[in-house]
Amino acid sequence: MAKKKKENLADLGIEELKERIADATREKQQTRFSHAITPVDDTNVFRNARKTIARYKTELRARQLAEMKQS
């Protein structure tokens, strides 16, 4: 199985991070709804979605704390 390249979250802007969080959350919700109707073959999709959202939120929070520290 090929490994997915890690993306560099430091290169993203705050607004883009917020957009990605919203998109990932929407995608996770859509996958959950479709899973209720027809089961998903690979249930790791849910786990990966949660972890991706957590990565985005962690980076966003780190930036918010750094901004508060500078003020």
Phi and psi in radians as a Rosetta constraint file:
Dihedral C 1 N 2 CA 2 C 2 CIRCULARHARMONIC -1.297 0.35
Dihedral N 2 CA 2 C 2 N 3 CIRCULARHARMONIC 2.404 0.35
Dihedral C 2 N 3 CA 3 C 3 CIRCULARHARMONIC -1.403 0.35
Dihedral N 3 CA 3 C 3 N 4 CIRCULARHARMONIC 2.465 0.35
Dihedral C 3 N 4 CA 4 C 4 CIRCULARHARMONIC -1.434 0.35
Dihedral N 4 CA 4 C 4 N 5 CIRCULARHARMONIC 2.379 0.35
Dihedral C 4 N 5 CA 5 C 5 CIRCULARHARMONIC -1.211 0.35
Dihedral N 5 CA 5 C 5 N 6 CIRCULARHARMONIC 2.410 0.35
Dihedral C 5 N 6 CA 6 C 6 CIRCULARHARMONIC -1.309 0.35
Dihedral N 6 CA 6 C 6 N 7 CIRCULARHARMONIC 2.364 0.35
Dihedral C 6 N 7 CA 7 C 7 CIRCULARHARMONIC -1.587 0.35
Dihedral N 7 CA 7 C 7 N 8 CIRCULARHARMONIC 2.623 0.35
Dihedral C 7 N 8 CA 8 C 8 CIRCULARHARMONIC -1.540 0.35
Dihedral N 8 CA 8 C 8 N 9 CIRCULARHARMONIC 1.837 0.35
Dihedral C 8 N 9 CA 9 C 9 CIRCULARHARMONIC -1.269 0.35
Dihedral N 9 CA 9 C 9 N 10 CIRCULARHARMONIC -0.347 0.35
Dihedral C 9 N 10 CA 10 C 10 CIRCULARHARMONIC -1.164 0.35
Dihedral N 10 CA 10 C 10 N 11 CIRCULARHARMONIC -0.399 0.35
Dihedral C 10 N 11 CA 11 C 11 CIRCULARHARMONIC -1.398 0.35
Dihedral N 11 CA 11 C 11 N 12 CIRCULARHARMONIC -0.263 0.35
Dihedral C 11 N 12 CA 12 C 12 CIRCULARHARMONIC -1.475 0.35
Dihedral N 12 CA 12 C 12 N 13 CIRCULARHARMONIC 2.610 0.35
Dihedral C 12 N 13 CA 13 C 13 CIRCULARHARMONIC -1.440 0.35
Dihedral N 13 CA 13 C 13 N 14 CIRCULARHARMONIC 2.945 0.35
Dihedral C 13 N 14 CA 14 C 14 CIRCULARHARMONIC -1.108 0.35
Dihedral N 14 CA 14 C 14 N 15 CIRCULARHARMONIC -0.767 0.35
Dihedral C 14 N 15 CA 15 C 15 CIRCULARHARMONIC -1.122 0.35
Dihedral N 15 CA 15 C 15 N 16 CIRCULARHARMONIC -0.672 0.35
Dihedral C 15 N 16 CA 16 C 16 CIRCULARHARMONIC -1.171 0.35
Dihedral N 16 CA 16 C 16 N 17 CIRCULARHARMONIC -0.645 0.35
Dihedral C 16 N 17 CA 17 C 17 CIRCULARHARMONIC -1.083 0.35
Dihedral N 17 CA 17 C 17 N 18 CIRCULARHARMONIC -0.764 0.35
Dihedral C 17 N 18 CA 18 C 18 CIRCULARHARMONIC -1.089 0.35
Dihedral N 18 CA 18 C 18 N 19 CIRCULARHARMONIC -0.702 0.35
Dihedral C 18 N 19 CA 19 C 19 CIRCULARHARMONIC -1.104 0.35
Dihedral N 19 CA 19 C 19 N 20 CIRCULARHARMONIC -0.752 0.35
Dihedral C 19 N 20 CA 20 C 20 CIRCULARHARMONIC -1.150 0.35
Dihedral N 20 CA 20 C 20 N 21 CIRCULARHARMONIC -0.639 0.35
Dihedral C 20 N 21 CA 21 C 21 CIRCULARHARMONIC -1.083 0.35
Dihedral N 21 CA 21 C 21 N 22 CIRCULARHARMONIC -0.814 0.35
Dihedral C 21 N 22 CA 22 C 22 CIRCULARHARMONIC -1.097 0.35
Dihedral N 22 CA 22 C 22 N 23 CIRCULARHARMONIC -0.754 0.35
Dihedral C 22 N 23 CA 23 C 23 CIRCULARHARMONIC -1.127 0.35
Dihedral N 23 CA 23 C 23 N 24 CIRCULARHARMONIC -0.778 0.35
Dihedral C 23 N 24 CA 24 C 24 CIRCULARHARMONIC -1.150 0.35
Dihedral N 24 CA 24 C 24 N 25 CIRCULARHARMONIC -0.666 0.35
Dihedral C 24 N 25 CA 25 C 25 CIRCULARHARMONIC -1.155 0.35
Dihedral N 25 CA 25 C 25 N 26 CIRCULARHARMONIC -0.749 0.35
Dihedral C 25 N 26 CA 26 C 26 CIRCULARHARMONIC -1.101 0.35
Dihedral N 26 CA 26 C 26 N 27 CIRCULARHARMONIC -0.745 0.35
Dihedral C 26 N 27 CA 27 C 27 CIRCULARHARMONIC -1.131 0.35
Dihedral N 27 CA 27 C 27 N 28 CIRCULARHARMONIC -0.716 0.35
Dihedral C 27 N 28 CA 28 C 28 CIRCULARHARMONIC -1.096 0.35
Dihedral N 28 CA 28 C 28 N 29 CIRCULARHARMONIC -0.760 0.35
Dihedral C 28 N 29 CA 29 C 29 CIRCULARHARMONIC -1.114 0.35
Dihedral N 29 CA 29 C 29 N 30 CIRCULARHARMONIC -0.745 0.35
Dihedral C 29 N 30 CA 30 C 30 CIRCULARHARMONIC -1.103 0.35
Dihedral N 30 CA 30 C 30 N 31 CIRCULARHARMONIC -0.698 0.35
Dihedral C 30 N 31 CA 31 C 31 CIRCULARHARMONIC -1.141 0.35
Dihedral N 31 CA 31 C 31 N 32 CIRCULARHARMONIC -0.688 0.35
Dihedral C 31 N 32 CA 32 C 32 CIRCULARHARMONIC -1.112 0.35
Dihedral N 32 CA 32 C 32 N 33 CIRCULARHARMONIC -0.718 0.35
Dihedral C 32 N 33 CA 33 C 33 CIRCULARHARMONIC -1.134 0.35
Dihedral N 33 CA 33 C 33 N 34 CIRCULARHARMONIC -0.778 0.35
Dihedral C 33 N 34 CA 34 C 34 CIRCULARHARMONIC -1.189 0.35
Dihedral N 34 CA 34 C 34 N 35 CIRCULARHARMONIC -0.521 0.35
Dihedral C 34 N 35 CA 35 C 35 CIRCULARHARMONIC -1.181 0.35
Dihedral N 35 CA 35 C 35 N 36 CIRCULARHARMONIC -0.544 0.35
Dihedral C 35 N 36 CA 36 C 36 CIRCULARHARMONIC -1.177 0.35
Dihedral N 36 CA 36 C 36 N 37 CIRCULARHARMONIC -0.551 0.35
Dihedral C 36 N 37 CA 37 C 37 CIRCULARHARMONIC -1.496 0.35
Dihedral N 37 CA 37 C 37 N 38 CIRCULARHARMONIC -0.963 0.35
Dihedral C 37 N 38 CA 38 C 38 CIRCULARHARMONIC -2.242 0.35
Dihedral N 38 CA 38 C 38 N 39 CIRCULARHARMONIC 2.103 0.35
Dihedral C 38 N 39 CA 39 C 39 CIRCULARHARMONIC -0.977 0.35
Dihedral N 39 CA 39 C 39 N 40 CIRCULARHARMONIC 2.461 0.35
Dihedral C 39 N 40 CA 40 C 40 CIRCULARHARMONIC -1.428 0.35
Dihedral N 40 CA 40 C 40 N 41 CIRCULARHARMONIC 2.409 0.35
Dihedral C 40 N 41 CA 41 C 41 CIRCULARHARMONIC -1.176 0.35
Dihedral N 41 CA 41 C 41 N 42 CIRCULARHARMONIC -0.776 0.35
Dihedral C 41 N 42 CA 42 C 42 CIRCULARHARMONIC -1.847 0.35
Dihedral N 42 CA 42 C 42 N 43 CIRCULARHARMONIC 1.774 0.35
Dihedral C 42 N 43 CA 43 C 43 CIRCULARHARMONIC -1.344 0.35
Dihedral N 43 CA 43 C 43 N 44 CIRCULARHARMONIC -0.101 0.35
Dihedral C 43 N 44 CA 44 C 44 CIRCULARHARMONIC -1.179 0.35
Dihedral N 44 CA 44 C 44 N 45 CIRCULARHARMONIC -0.215 0.35
Dihedral C 44 N 45 CA 45 C 45 CIRCULARHARMONIC -1.011 0.35
Dihedral N 45 CA 45 C 45 N 46 CIRCULARHARMONIC -0.715 0.35
Dihedral C 45 N 46 CA 46 C 46 CIRCULARHARMONIC -1.155 0.35
Dihedral N 46 CA 46 C 46 N 47 CIRCULARHARMONIC -0.776 0.35
Dihedral C 46 N 47 CA 47 C 47 CIRCULARHARMONIC -1.110 0.35
Dihedral N 47 CA 47 C 47 N 48 CIRCULARHARMONIC -0.793 0.35
Dihedral C 47 N 48 CA 48 C 48 CIRCULARHARMONIC -1.111 0.35
Dihedral N 48 CA 48 C 48 N 49 CIRCULARHARMONIC -0.657 0.35
Dihedral C 48 N 49 CA 49 C 49 CIRCULARHARMONIC -1.135 0.35
Dihedral N 49 CA 49 C 49 N 50 CIRCULARHARMONIC -0.770 0.35
Dihedral C 49 N 50 CA 50 C 50 CIRCULARHARMONIC -1.062 0.35
Dihedral N 50 CA 50 C 50 N 51 CIRCULARHARMONIC -0.761 0.35
Dihedral C 50 N 51 CA 51 C 51 CIRCULARHARMONIC -1.187 0.35
Dihedral N 51 CA 51 C 51 N 52 CIRCULARHARMONIC -0.651 0.35
Dihedral C 51 N 52 CA 52 C 52 CIRCULARHARMONIC -1.118 0.35
Dihedral N 52 CA 52 C 52 N 53 CIRCULARHARMONIC -0.796 0.35
Dihedral C 52 N 53 CA 53 C 53 CIRCULARHARMONIC -1.077 0.35
Dihedral N 53 CA 53 C 53 N 54 CIRCULARHARMONIC -0.719 0.35
Dihedral C 53 N 54 CA 54 C 54 CIRCULARHARMONIC -1.112 0.35
Dihedral N 54 CA 54 C 54 N 55 CIRCULARHARMONIC -0.692 0.35
Dihedral C 54 N 55 CA 55 C 55 CIRCULARHARMONIC -1.074 0.35
Dihedral N 55 CA 55 C 55 N 56 CIRCULARHARMONIC -0.794 0.35
Dihedral C 55 N 56 CA 56 C 56 CIRCULARHARMONIC -1.092 0.35
Dihedral N 56 CA 56 C 56 N 57 CIRCULARHARMONIC -0.786 0.35
Dihedral C 56 N 57 CA 57 C 57 CIRCULARHARMONIC -1.164 0.35
Dihedral N 57 CA 57 C 57 N 58 CIRCULARHARMONIC -0.633 0.35
Dihedral C 57 N 58 CA 58 C 58 CIRCULARHARMONIC -1.119 0.35
Dihedral N 58 CA 58 C 58 N 59 CIRCULARHARMONIC -0.775 0.35
Dihedral C 58 N 59 CA 59 C 59 CIRCULARHARMONIC -1.126 0.35
Dihedral N 59 CA 59 C 59 N 60 CIRCULARHARMONIC -0.726 0.35
Dihedral C 59 N 60 CA 60 C 60 CIRCULARHARMONIC -1.105 0.35
Dihedral N 60 CA 60 C 60 N 61 CIRCULARHARMONIC -0.759 0.35
Dihedral C 60 N 61 CA 61 C 61 CIRCULARHARMONIC -1.158 0.35
Dihedral N 61 CA 61 C 61 N 62 CIRCULARHARMONIC -0.676 0.35
Dihedral C 61 N 62 CA 62 C 62 CIRCULARHARMONIC -1.080 0.35
Dihedral N 62 CA 62 C 62 N 63 CIRCULARHARMONIC -0.681 0.35
Dihedral C 62 N 63 CA 63 C 63 CIRCULARHARMONIC -1.196 0.35
Dihedral N 63 CA 63 C 63 N 64 CIRCULARHARMONIC -0.681 0.35
Dihedral C 63 N 64 CA 64 C 64 CIRCULARHARMONIC -1.109 0.35
Dihedral N 64 CA 64 C 64 N 65 CIRCULARHARMONIC -0.736 0.35
Dihedral C 64 N 65 CA 65 C 65 CIRCULARHARMONIC -1.150 0.35
Dihedral N 65 CA 65 C 65 N 66 CIRCULARHARMONIC -0.697 0.35
Dihedral C 65 N 66 CA 66 C 66 CIRCULARHARMONIC -1.137 0.35
Dihedral N 66 CA 66 C 66 N 67 CIRCULARHARMONIC -0.659 0.35
Dihedral C 66 N 67 CA 67 C 67 CIRCULARHARMONIC -1.164 0.35
Dihedral N 67 CA 67 C 67 N 68 CIRCULARHARMONIC -0.693 0.35
Dihedral C 67 N 68 CA 68 C 68 CIRCULARHARMONIC -1.172 0.35
Dihedral N 68 CA 68 C 68 N 69 CIRCULARHARMONIC -0.633 0.35
Dihedral C 68 N 69 CA 69 C 69 CIRCULARHARMONIC -1.172 0.35
Dihedral N 69 CA 69 C 69 N 70 CIRCULARHARMONIC -0.609 0.35
Dihedral C 69 N 70 CA 70 C 70 CIRCULARHARMONIC -1.258 0.35
Dihedral N 70 CA 70 C 70 N 71 CIRCULARHARMONIC -0.505 0.35
